[in-house]
Amino acid sequence: MPAIIVRPMQAEMDALESKIAQILERYQSMREENLRLRQQLVAMENSNKHLNERLGEARTRIESLLARMPD
């Protein structure tokens, strides 16, 4: 192929290679962020479960106290 054709094609290939590299970096970054977010979600769900258990215990204690109060 003549050099006139090859140079623009090489420039396009270089630009495409650069864009693909950027996409791959973005993909990896998003995968890592997704993993962090999933871990945070699990931690928040566990915390929420614990708080709901404590709330239930407090409700039971209050109901017990109210039941012992004279009318």
C-alpha positions in Angstrom: 0.0 0.0 0.0 1.2 3.5 -0.7 2.5 5.5 2.3 -0.3 8.0 1.8 -2.9 5.4 2.7 -0.9 3.6 5.4 -0.2 6.7 7.6 -3.9 7.7 8.0 -4.8 4.1 8.7 -2.0 3.8 11.3 -3.2 7.0 12.9 -6.8 5.6 13.1 -5.5 2.3 14.5 -3.5 4.2 17.1 -6.5 6.3 18.1 -8.6 3.1 18.3 -6.0 1.4 20.4 -6.0 4.4 22.8 -9.8 4.4 23.1 -9.9 0.6 23.7 -7.2 1.1 26.5 -9.3 3.8 28.0 -12.4 1.6 27.9 -10.6 -1.2 29.5 -9.3 1.0 32.3 -12.8 2.4 32.9 -14.2 -1.1 32.9 -11.7 -2.3 35.5 -12.3 0.8 37.6 -16.1 0.2 37.5 -15.7 -3.4 38.5 -13.6 -2.4 41.5 -16.2 0.2 42.5 -19.0 -2.3 42.0 -17.2 -4.7 44.4 -16.7 -1.9 47.0 -20.4 -1.0 46.7 -21.5 -4.6 47.1 -19.4 -4.9 50.2 -20.8 -1.7 51.6 -24.3 -2.9 50.8 -23.7 -6.2 52.8 -22.3 -4.2 55.7 -25.3 -1.8 55.7 -27.7 -4.7 55.5 -26.0 -6.4 58.5 -26.1 -3.1 60.4 -29.8 -2.6 59.6 -30.6 -6.1 60.7 -28.7 -5.6 64.0 -30.5 -2.2 64.6 -33.9 -3.8 63.9 -33.1 -6.5 66.4 -32.2 -3.9 69.0 -35.4 -2.0 68.2 -37.4 -5.1 68.7 -35.7 -5.7 72.1 -36.4 -2.1 73.2 -40.0 -2.4 72.1 -40.4 -5.6 74.1 -38.9 -3.9 77.2 -41.1 -0.9 76.9 -44.2 -3.0 76.5 -43.2 -5.0 79.6 -42.7 -1.8 81.6 -46.1 -0.4 80.4 -47.8 -3.7 81.3 -46.5 -3.4 84.9 -47.6 0.2 85.3 -50.8 0.6 87.4 -53.8 2.0 85.5 
